[in-house]
Amino acid sequence: MTIRTKPKNLPAEERRNVTVEAVIDLAATTSPGDITTAAIAKHMHLTQGALFRHFPNKEAIWQAVMEWVARHLMERVVKAVEGVDTPLAAMRSMFLAHVAFVSEHPGAPRMLYSELQGAKQTPAKCSARAMMRQYAERLNHLIEAGKACGELAEDLDSQIAATLFVGTIQGLVMQSLMAGDMEKLRADAPRVFDIYQRGIAKTQIDPEGGA
């Protein structure tokens, strides 16, 4: 993510958005716990005083970051499943859209994981959890629709299937972050979903009696 406009020339709302993008940029290469307001201001070529004219404190910045991630990820996911014919195809589109979003914004999952792992109950953590609930509801709806139309096994545990879906993405993301290669994330995702799909799809019965 590249900040293309000089922050000092931006109106207030755009300045807030650029600040959020700066934090996500920093998080791609810096542990979120080590990101200070001084580092954010330096990255944006601003003073800390200028930064705090738009955010009362660091906690407010973190909350804005989580809200940005939630909004943009869910927008990407919703758009990806529009017009897709079947629930299973929609799940695939959702999976690949999520992966694409992360590959473009590697700082986003690092911020999310850092916030969720913290012991303190913060507004940012509440925003992250709300996003996860919204994501899970959309995913669960697709799984139930897949069971209803016969694409997915009738006895499929929907909750576990959803957990595995999200966990598979998280595993891919963590491996890519550790390897420092987000393009590998995109390259591996379709094949990984194929394996996931084999585990949840309704078993096809061979007319000769074999599975």
SEFI-97960 format. One record per residue: x negated, y negated, z negated of N, C-alpha, C in turn; chain. Coordinates in pm, whole numbers, padded with zeros to 5 digits. Example, Ala and Ser with C-alpha at 12.3 -4.5 7.8 and 13.67 -1.06 7.14 Angstrom:
! residues 2
+--------+--------+--------+--------+--------+--------+--------+--------+--------+-------+
:    nxx :    nyy :    nzz :   caxx :   cayy :   cazz :    cxx :    cyy :    czz : chain :
+--------+--------+--------+--------+--------+--------+--------+--------+--------+-------+
: -01319 :  00569 : -00780 : -01230 :  00450 : -00780 : -01320 :  00330 : -00780 :     A :
: -01285 :  00225 : -00708 : -01367 :  00106 : -00714 : -01290 : -00003 : -00787 :     A :
+--------+--------+--------+--------+--------+--------+--------+--------+--------+-------+
END
This chain:
! residues 211
+--------+--------+--------+--------+--------+--------+--------+--------+--------+-------+
:    nxx :    nyy :    nzz :   caxx :   cayy :   cazz :    cxx :    cyy :    czz : chain :
+--------+--------+--------+--------+--------+--------+--------+--------+--------+-------+
: -00085 :  00118 :  00000 :  00000 :  00000 :  00000 : -00089 : -00123 :  00000 :     A :
: -00062 : -00218 :  00089 : -00145 : -00337 :  00099 : -00061 : -00461 :  00077 :     A :
: -00110 : -00548 : -00006 : -00040 : -00675 : -00031 : -00083 : -00770 :  00080 :     A :
:  00009 : -00806 :  00170 : -00026 : -00880 :  00290 : -00011 : -01031 :  00273 :     A :
:  00068 : -01075 :  00175 :  00091 : -01218 :  00155 :  00026 : -01265 :  00026 :     A :
: -00035 : -01381 :  00029 : -00099 : -01433 : -00091 :  00006 : -01454 : -00200 :     A :
: -00009 : -01389 : -00317 :  00092 : -01398 : -00422 :  00124 : -01540 : -00465 :     A :
:  00024 : -01629 : -00463 :  00048 : -01764 : -00514 :  00147 : -01842 : -00428 :     A :
:  00171 : -01796 : -00304 :  00262 : -01866 : -00216 :  00402 : -01808 : -00215 :     A :
:  00428 : -01710 : -00300 :  00555 : -01639 : -00297 :  00656 : -01695 : -00396 :     A :
:  00786 : -01687 : -00364 :  00889 : -01723 : -00462 :  00893 : -01619 : -00573 :     A :
:  00967 : -01650 : -00679 :  00962 : -01569 : -00802 :  00993 : -01421 : -00781 :     A :
:  01104 : -01391 : -00711 :  01143 : -01251 : -00696 :  01039 : -01173 : -00615 :     A :
:  00988 : -01235 : -00511 :  00885 : -01168 : -00431 :  00756 : -01153 : -00511 :     A :
:  00727 : -01250 : -00596 :  00608 : -01240 : -00680 :  00620 : -01120 : -00774 :     A :
:  00740 : -01097 : -00826 :  00761 : -00981 : -00912 :  00739 : -00851 : -00835 :     A :
:  00791 : -00847 : -00712 :  00775 : -00727 : -00631 :  00628 : -00702 : -00596 :     A :
:  00556 : -00807 : -00566 :  00414 : -00792 : -00532 :  00336 : -00747 : -00655 :     A :
:  00376 : -00794 : -00772 :  00311 : -00750 : -00895 :  00330 : -00599 : -00916 :     A :
:  00452 : -00554 : -00894 :  00481 : -00410 : -00906 :  00396 : -00331 : -00808 :     A :
:  00388 : -00377 : -00684 :  00310 : -00308 : -00583 :  00161 : -00308 : -00619 :     A :
:  00116 : -00415 : -00682 : -00023 : -00421 : -00725 : -00052 : -00316 : -00831 :     A :
:  00041 : -00297 : -00925 :  00024 : -00195 : -01029 :  00018 : -00056 : -00966 :     A :
:  00106 : -00028 : -00871 :  00106 :  00102 : -00806 : -00021 :  00123 : -00726 :     A :
: -00070 :  00017 : -00662 : -00200 :  00024 : -00593 : -00310 :  00063 : -00691 :     A :
: -00314 : -00005 : -00804 : -00417 :  00022 : -00904 : -00407 :  00164 : -00959 :     A :
: -00284 :  00209 : -00980 : -00263 :  00341 : -01038 : -00309 :  00454 : -00947 :     A :
: -00324 :  00426 : -00817 : -00371 :  00528 : -00724 : -00515 :  00567 : -00752 :     A :
: -00592 :  00476 : -00813 : -00734 :  00503 : -00838 : -00775 :  00484 : -00983 :     A :
: -00682 :  00437 : -01066 : -00712 :  00408 : -01206 : -00609 :  00475 : -01295 :     A :
: -00653 :  00531 : -01406 : -00558 :  00589 : -01501 : -00461 :  00480 : -01546 :     A :
: -00330 :  00506 : -01537 : -00233 :  00403 : -01576 : -00255 :  00348 : -01716 :     A :
: -00302 :  00432 : -01807 : -00327 :  00386 : -01943 : -00439 :  00285 : -01952 :     A :
: -00524 :  00280 : -01848 : -00637 :  00186 : -01847 : -00608 :  00058 : -01769 :     A :
: -00489 :  00049 : -01713 : -00455 : -00072 : -01636 : -00411 : -00182 : -01731 :     A :
: -00483 : -00289 : -01734 : -00451 : -00403 : -01821 : -00390 : -00516 : -01739 :     A :
: -00328 : -00610 : -01809 : -00274 : -00726 : -01738 : -00386 : -00807 : -01674 :     A :
: -00503 : -00805 : -01736 : -00617 : -00874 : -01677 : -00656 : -00810 : -01543 :     A :
: -00653 : -00676 : -01540 : -00687 : -00604 : -01416 : -00583 : -00632 : -01308 :     A :
: -00456 : -00638 : -01348 : -00350 : -00666 : -01252 : -00369 : -00806 : -01193 :     A :
: -00391 : -00903 : -01281 : -00410 : -01042 : -01237 : -00531 : -01054 : -01145 :     A :
: -00639 : -00986 : -01178 : -00760 : -00990 : -01095 : -00732 : -00930 : -00958 :     A :
: -00659 : -00817 : -00956 : -00625 : -00751 : -00830 : -00542 : -00842 : -00740 :     A :
: -00460 : -00927 : -00803 : -00372 : -01017 : -00728 : -00433 : -01155 : -00706 :     A :
: -00554 : -01175 : -00758 : -00622 : -01305 : -00748 : -00540 : -01415 : -00817 :     A :
: -00489 : -01379 : -00936 : -00413 : -01473 : -01017 : -00473 : -01480 : -01156 :     A :
: -00427 : -01576 : -01234 : -00460 : -01580 : -01376 : -00355 : -01499 : -01451 :     A :
: -00389 : -01456 : -01573 : -00289 : -01384 : -01652 : -00171 : -01476 : -01684 :     A :
: -00198 : -01604 : -01700 : -00091 : -01698 : -01727 :  00012 : -01700 : -01615 :     A :
: -00038 : -01694 : -01490 :  00053 : -01693 : -01374 :  00135 : -01565 : -01374 :     A :
:  00072 : -01454 : -01413 :  00142 : -01324 : -01419 :  00256 : -01328 : -01520 :     A :
:  00228 : -01386 : -01636 :  00328 : -01387 : -01743 :  00436 : -01493 : -01724 :     A :
:  00428 : -01571 : -01620 :  00539 : -01661 : -01588 :  00656 : -01581 : -01529 :     A :
:  00628 : -01459 : -01485 :  00732 : -01377 : -01422 :  00766 : -01253 : -01503 :     A :
:  00681 : -01217 : -01597 :  00706 : -01104 : -01686 :  00668 : -01145 : -01828 :     A :
:  00755 : -01122 : -01925 :  00724 : -01164 : -02062 :  00608 : -01087 : -02125 :     A :
:  00589 : -00963 : -02083 :  00482 : -00881 : -02140 :  00453 : -00762 : -02048 :     A :
:  00353 : -00683 : -02087 :  00314 : -00568 : -02006 :  00426 : -00465 : -01998 :     A :
:  00501 : -00446 : -02106 :  00610 : -00349 : -02108 :  00713 : -00382 : -02001 :     A :
:  00739 : -00510 : -01980 :  00835 : -00551 : -01877 :  00782 : -00519 : -01738 :     A :
:  00652 : -00531 : -01719 :  00592 : -00495 : -01589 :  00610 : -00347 : -01564 :     A :
:  00582 : -00266 : -01666 :  00594 : -00120 : -01651 :  00739 : -00080 : -01621 :     A :
:  00833 : -00145 : -01685 :  00973 : -00116 : -01658 :  01006 : -00150 : -01513 :     A :
:  00958 : -00263 : -01465 :  00982 : -00303 : -01326 :  00921 : -00203 : -01229 :     A :
:  00805 : -00149 : -01265 :  00740 : -00048 : -01180 :  00827 :  00077 : -01171 :     A :
:  00877 :  00125 : -01285 :  00961 :  00244 : -01284 :  01090 :  00221 : -01205 :     A :
:  01147 :  00103 : -01217 :  01268 :  00071 : -01142 :  01240 :  00067 : -00992 :     A :
:  01123 :  00015 : -00955 :  01083 :  00011 : -00813 :  01067 :  00153 : -00759 :     A :
:  00998 :  00238 : -00833 :  00977 :  00376 : -00790 :  01112 :  00447 : -00776 :     A :
:  01198 :  00432 : -00875 :  01329 :  00497 : -00871 :  01410 :  00451 : -00751 :     A :
:  01414 :  00321 : -00730 :  01495 :  00267 : -00620 :  01443 :  00314 : -00485 :     A :
:  01314 :  00305 : -00463 :  01258 :  00339 : -00332 :  01257 :  00489 : -00305 :     A :
:  01231 :  00568 : -00408 :  01234 :  00713 : -00389 :  01376 :  00760 : -00358 :     A :
:  01474 :  00712 : -00434 :  01611 :  00756 : -00411 :  01664 :  00706 : -00277 :     A :
:  01625 :  00585 : -00236 :  01664 :  00536 : -00104 :  01608 :  00627 :  00005 :     A :
:  01483 :  00670 : -00012 :  01419 :  00758 :  00086 :  01491 :  00893 :  00091 :     A :
:  01525 :  00946 : -00024 :  01591 :  01076 : -00031 :  01731 :  01070 :  00029 :     A :
:  01807 :  00967 : -00007 :  01943 :  00952 :  00045 :  01941 :  00940 :  00197 :     A :
:  01852 :  00860 :  00250 :  01843 :  00843 :  00394 :  01805 :  00974 :  00463 :     A :
:  01718 :  01052 :  00399 :  01669 :  01176 :  00459 :  01778 :  01280 :  00479 :     A :
:  01877 :  01282 :  00390 :  01981 :  01386 :  00398 :  02104 :  01341 :  00476 :     A :
:  02109 :  01214 :  00516 :  02224 :  01165 :  00592 :  02234 :  01238 :  00726 :     A :
:  02353 :  01291 :  00754 :  02376 :  01353 :  00883 :  02316 :  01491 :  00901 :     A :
:  02253 :  01545 :  00798 :  02196 :  01680 :  00808 :  02309 :  01782 :  00798 :     A :
:  02306 :  01882 :  00884 :  02421 :  01971 :  00901 :  02450 :  02063 :  00783 :     A :
:  02346 :  02120 :  00723 :  02370 :  02222 :  00620 :  02299 :  02186 :  00489 :     A :
:  02347 :  02238 :  00377 :  02283 :  02208 :  00248 :  02136 :  02247 :  00243 :     A :
:  02101 :  02363 :  00297 :  01963 :  02408 :  00292 :  01872 :  02319 :  00377 :     A :
:  01923 :  02277 :  00494 :  01848 :  02184 :  00578 :  01832 :  02050 :  00508 :     A :
:  01935 :  02009 :  00435 :  01929 :  01884 :  00360 :  01826 :  01894 :  00248 :     A :
:  01819 :  02010 :  00182 :  01719 :  02029 :  00078 :  01578 :  02020 :  00135 :     A :
:  01560 :  02075 :  00252 :  01429 :  02065 :  00318 :  01394 :  01919 :  00349 :     A :
:  01492 :  01845 :  00402 :  01470 :  01704 :  00433 :  01438 :  01625 :  00306 :     A :
:  01508 :  01657 :  00198 :  01486 :  01591 :  00070 :  01344 :  01620 :  00019 :     A :
:  01303 :  01745 :  00029 :  01170 :  01787 : -00015 :  01062 :  01712 :  00063 :     A :
:  01074 :  01709 :  00195 :  00973 :  01646 :  00279 :  00973 :  01494 :  00263 :     A :
:  01092 :  01435 :  00239 :  01099 :  01291 :  00218 :  01031 :  01252 :  00087 :     A :
:  01052 :  01332 : -00016 :  00988 :  01309 : -00145 :  00836 :  01315 : -00130 :     A :
:  00789 :  01418 : -00061 :  00646 :  01434 : -00040 :  00589 :  01316 :  00040 :     A :
:  00661 :  01273 :  00143 :  00614 :  01160 :  00224 :  00603 :  01034 :  00140 :     A :
:  00701 :  01011 :  00054 :  00698 :  00892 : -00033 :  00575 :  00895 : -00123 :     A :
:  00548 :  01009 : -00183 :  00433 :  01021 : -00273 :  00302 :  01005 : -00199 :     A :
:  00293 :  01059 : -00078 :  00169 :  01048 : -00002 :  00141 :  00903 :  00036 :     A :
:  00247 :  00825 :  00054 :  00231 :  00683 :  00086 :  00203 :  00599 : -00038 :     A :
:  00250 :  00644 : -00153 :  00235 :  00569 : -00278 :  00180 :  00661 : -00388 :     A :
:  00056 :  00706 : -00378 :  00002 :  00801 : -00476 : -00001 :  00748 : -00619 :     A :
:  00003 :  00616 : -00634 :  00006 :  00562 : -00769 :  00140 :  00582 : -00837 :     A :
:  00246 :  00603 : -00759 :  00381 :  00618 : -00816 :  00393 :  00740 : -00907 :     A :
:  00353 :  00860 : -00863 :  00365 :  00975 : -00954 :  00271 :  00964 : -01074 :     A :
:  00157 :  00901 : -01055 :  00066 :  00884 : -01169 :  00130 :  00795 : -01276 :     A :
:  00198 :  00690 : -01234 :  00269 :  00604 : -01328 :  00383 :  00680 : -01395 :     A :
:  00456 :  00756 : -01316 :  00571 :  00831 : -01368 :  00527 :  00933 : -01471 :     A :
:  00425 :  01014 : -01438 :  00379 :  01118 : -01530 :  00323 :  01055 : -01657 :     A :
:  00250 :  00946 : -01642 :  00192 :  00880 : -01758 :  00300 :  00830 : -01853 :     A :
:  00404 :  00772 : -01797 :  00510 :  00716 : -01880 :  00588 :  00826 : -01951 :     A :
:  00620 :  00932 : -01880 :  00698 :  01040 : -01938 :  00622 :  01117 : -02045 :     A :
:  00490 :  01119 : -02034 :  00408 :  01192 : -02131 :  00388 :  01113 : -02260 :     A :
:  00412 :  00984 : -02256 :  00392 :  00902 : -02375 :  00493 :  00934 : -02484 :     A :
:  00449 :  00923 : -02608 :  00537 :  00954 : -02721 :  00638 :  00844 : -02747 :     A :
:  00604 :  00722 : -02711 :  00690 :  00607 : -02741 :  00810 :  00600 : -02647 :     A :
:  00927 :  00569 : -02703 :  01047 :  00551 : -02622 :  01048 :  00408 : -02570 :     A :
:  01021 :  00390 : -02442 :  01011 :  00258 : -02383 :  01118 :  00238 : -02276 :     A :
:  01147 :  00113 : -02241 :  01242 :  00088 : -02131 :  01197 :  00156 : -02002 :     A :
:  01065 :  00158 : -01980 :  01012 :  00223 : -01859 :  01042 :  00372 : -01859 :     A :
:  01026 :  00435 : -01975 :  01055 :  00579 : -01986 :  01205 :  00603 : -01964 :     A :
:  01288 :  00518 : -02016 :  01433 :  00533 : -01996 :  01467 :  00522 : -01848 :     A :
:  01403 :  00430 : -01777 :  01426 :  00416 : -01633 :  01381 :  00540 : -01559 :     A :
:  01266 :  00596 : -01599 :  01214 :  00716 : -01535 :  01307 :  00834 : -01557 :     A :
:  01358 :  00849 : -01678 :  01449 :  00959 : -01708 :  01581 :  00943 : -01633 :     A :
:  01629 :  00820 : -01621 :  01753 :  00796 : -01548 :  01736 :  00835 : -01401 :     A :
:  01620 :  00803 : -01345 :  01593 :  00841 : -01207 :  01592 :  00992 : -01191 :     A :
:  01529 :  01061 : -01286 :  01522 :  01207 : -01279 :  01660 :  01270 : -01288 :     A :
:  01747 :  01213 : -01371 :  01884 :  01264 : -01380 :  01958 :  01244 : -01248 :     A :
:  01943 :  01127 : -01189 :  02008 :  01098 : -01062 :  01957 :  01192 : -00953 :     A :
:  01828 :  01214 : -00951 :  01766 :  01304 : -00854 :  01819 :  01446 : -00873 :     A :
:  01823 :  01491 : -00998 :  01869 :  01627 : -01029 :  02015 :  01647 : -00989 :     A :
:  02098 :  01546 : -01011 :  02239 :  01555 : -00974 :  02255 :  01573 : -00823 :     A :
:  02181 :  01496 : -00747 :  02188 :  01508 : -00601 :  02139 :  01644 : -00556 :     A :
:  02030 :  01691 : -00614 :  01976 :  01820 : -00578 :  02071 :  01932 : -00616 :     A :
:  02128 :  01925 : -00736 :  02221 :  02028 : -00782 :  02345 :  02034 : -00693 :     A :
:  02390 :  01919 : -00646 :  02505 :  01916 : -00555 :  02474 :  01994 : -00427 :     A :
:  02354 :  01977 : -00373 :  02315 :  02049 : -00251 :  02306 :  02200 : -00277 :     A :
:  02251 :  02237 : -00392 :  02238 :  02379 : -00425 :  02376 :  02444 : -00438 :     A :
:  02467 :  02377 : -00508 :  02602 :  02432 : -00524 :  02674 :  02440 : -00389 :     A :
:  02653 :  02341 : -00303 :  02713 :  02344 : -00170 :  02656 :  02459 : -00088 :     A :
:  02527 :  02485 : -00104 :  02465 :  02596 : -00034 :  02519 :  02730 : -00079 :     A :
:  02547 :  02743 : -00207 :  02607 :  02866 : -00259 :  02750 :  02882 : -00207 :     A :
:  02823 :  02772 : -00204 :  02962 :  02776 : -00162 :  02977 :  02815 : -00015 :     A :
:  02883 :  02771 :  00069 :  02895 :  02800 :  00212 :  02823 :  02928 :  00252 :     A :
:  02759 :  02995 :  00156 :  02695 :  03122 :  00185 :  02551 :  03114 :  00229 :     A :
:  02492 :  02993 :  00231 :  02350 :  02981 :  00267 :  02259 :  03031 :  00156 :     A :
:  02300 :  03006 :  00033 :  02220 :  03045 : -00083 :  02290 :  03159 : -00156 :     A :
:  02210 :  03236 : -00227 :  02264 :  03351 : -00299 :  02368 :  03307 : -00401 :     A :
:  02479 :  03380 : -00407 :  02589 :  03345 : -00497 :  02547 :  03348 : -00644 :     A :
:  02455 :  03438 : -00678 :  02412 :  03451 : -00816 :  02288 :  03367 : -00848 :     A :
:  02253 :  03277 : -00756 :  02138 :  03190 : -00778 :  02159 :  03102 : -00900 :     A :
:  02060 :  03096 : -00988 :  02065 :  03008 : -01104 :  02033 :  02866 : -01055 :     A :
:  02134 :  02782 : -01045 :  02117 :  02649 : -00987 :  02018 :  02563 : -01064 :     A :
:  02024 :  02571 : -01196 :  01935 :  02490 : -01278 :  01789 :  02530 : -01256 :     A :
:  01764 :  02661 : -01251 :  01627 :  02708 : -01229 :  01581 :  02675 : -01088 :     A :
:  01672 :  02687 : -00991 :  01637 :  02654 : -00853 :  01597 :  02507 : -00841 :     A :
:  01670 :  02419 : -00912 :  01638 :  02276 : -00910 :  01506 :  02249 : -00980 :     A :
:  01484 :  02317 : -01093 :  01358 :  02300 : -01166 :  01240 :  02343 : -01081 :     A :
:  01255 :  02455 : -01010 :  01148 :  02504 : -00925 :  01122 :  02411 : -00807 :     A :
:  01229 :  02353 : -00753 :  01217 :  02256 : -00643 :  01128 :  02139 : -00685 :     A :
:  01163 :  02080 : -00799 :  01087 :  01964 : -00848 :  00946 :  02006 : -00890 :     A :
:  00936 :  02121 : -00958 :  00806 :  02169 : -01003 :  00713 :  02200 : -00888 :     A :
:  00767 :  02248 : -00777 :  00686 :  02277 : -00660 :  00627 :  02148 : -00603 :     A :
:  00708 :  02044 : -00597 :  00657 :  01914 : -00550 :  00551 :  01863 : -00645 :     A :
:  00577 :  01872 : -00775 :  00479 :  01824 : -00873 :  00347 :  01898 : -00862 :     A :
:  00353 :  02029 : -00838 :  00232 :  02106 : -00823 :  00152 :  02063 : -00701 :     A :
:  00221 :  02041 : -00591 :  00155 :  01994 : -00470 :  00091 :  01858 : -00492 :     A :
:  00165 :  01771 : -00559 :  00115 :  01635 : -00585 : -00010 :  01639 : -00672 :     A :
: -00006 :  01717 : -00779 : -00120 :  01724 : -00870 : -00244 :  01777 : -00798 :     A :
: -00227 :  01881 : -00716 : -00341 :  01935 : -00643 : -00398 :  01833 : -00546 :     A :
: -00311 :  01759 : -00480 : -00357 :  01658 : -00384 : -00426 :  01542 : -00454 :     A :
: -00372 :  01501 : -00570 : -00436 :  01393 : -00646 : -00574 :  01435 : -00695 :     A :
: -00585 :  01559 : -00743 : -00715 :  01606 : -00791 : -00815 :  01619 : -00678 :     A :
: -00766 :  01657 : -00559 : -00855 :  01671 : -00443 : -00881 :  01537 : -00375 :     A :
: -00802 :  01436 : -00411 : -00817 :  01305 : -00347 : -00779 :  01308 : -00200 :     A :
: -00685 :  01394 : -00165 : -00647 :  01412 : -00024 : -00495 :  01418 : -00014 :     A :
: -00432 :  01302 :  00001 : -00287 :  01298 :  00008 : -00233 :  01344 :  00142 :     A :
: -00316 :  01342 :  00247 : -00271 :  01393 :  00376 : -00249 :  01544 :  00371 :     A :
: -00327 :  01612 :  00287 : -00308 :  01756 :  00271 : -00171 :  01785 :  00212 :     A :
: -00123 :  01694 :  00129 :  00010 :  01707 :  00070 :  00116 :  01717 :  00180 :     A :
:  00109 :  01626 :  00276 :  00204 :  01626 :  00387 :  00190 :  01752 :  00471 :     A :
:  00065 :  01792 :  00495 :  00039 :  01907 :  00582 :  00089 :  02037 :  00522 :     A :
:  00075 :  02052 :  00390 :  00112 :  02177 :  00323 :  00261 :  02187 :  00292 :     A :
:  00328 :  02073 :  00279 :  00466 :  02071 :  00230 :  00563 :  02158 :  00311 :     A :
:  00563 :  02154 :  00444 :  00660 :  02238 :  00517 :  00642 :  02387 :  00490 :     A :
:  00519 :  02434 :  00484 :  00495 :  02576 :  00459 :  00531 :  02614 :  00316 :     A :
:  00508 :  02523 :  00224 :  00544 :  02550 :  00085 :  00696 :  02560 :  00071 :     A :
:  00768 :  02469 :  00139 :  00914 :  02477 :  00132 :  00965 :  02607 :  00194 :     A :
:  00900 :  02653 :  00299 :  00941 :  02780 :  00360 :  00938 :  02894 :  00259 :     A :
:  00835 :  02896 :  00176 :  00824 :  03000 :  00073 :  00932 :  02982 : -00032 :     A :
:  00955 :  02859 : -00074 :  01062 :  02830 : -00170 :  01197 :  02874 : -00114 :     A :
:  01220 :  02844 :  00012 :  01348 :  02878 :  00075 :  01372 :  03029 :  00075 :     A :
:  01267 :  03108 :  00097 :  01283 :  03253 :  00097 :  01330 :  03304 : -00039 :     A :
:  01294 :  03232 : -00143 :  01331 :  03274 : -00277 :  01475 :  03243 : -00314 :     A :
:  01535 :  03143 : -00249 :  01670 :  03101 : -00289 :  01776 :  03135 : -00186 :     A :
:  01735 :  03161 : -00061 :  01832 :  03186 :  00045 :  01902 :  03319 :  00025 :     A :
:  02025 :  03328 :  00074 :  02100 :  03451 :  00064 :  02030 :  03561 :  00143 :     A :
:  02014 :  03679 :  00083 :  01947 :  03789 :  00148 :  02027 :  03835 :  00269 :     A :
:  01958 :  03848 :  00380 :  02023 :  03896 :  00501 :  02020 :  04049 :  00503 :     A :
:  02136 :  04114 :  00516 :  02144 :  04259 :  00514 :  02135 :  04316 :  00655 :     A :
:  02042 :  04405 :  00675 :  02025 :  04472 :  00804 :  02144 :  04567 :  00825 :     A :
:  02205 :  04566 :  00945 :  02319 :  04654 :  00968 :  02288 :  04803 :  00954 :     A :
:  02160 :  04840 :  00964 :  02119 :  04980 :  00949 :  02107 :  05020 :  00803 :     A :
:  02125 :  04922 :  00715 :  02122 :  04954 :  00572 :  02002 :  04899 :  00500 :     A :
:  01906 :  04842 :  00572 :  01788 :  04783 :  00508 :  01812 :  04639 :  00477 :     A :
:  01733 :  04585 :  00383 :  01749 :  04443 :  00347 :  01670 :  04356 :  00441 :     A :
+--------+--------+--------+--------+--------+--------+--------+--------+--------+-------+
END
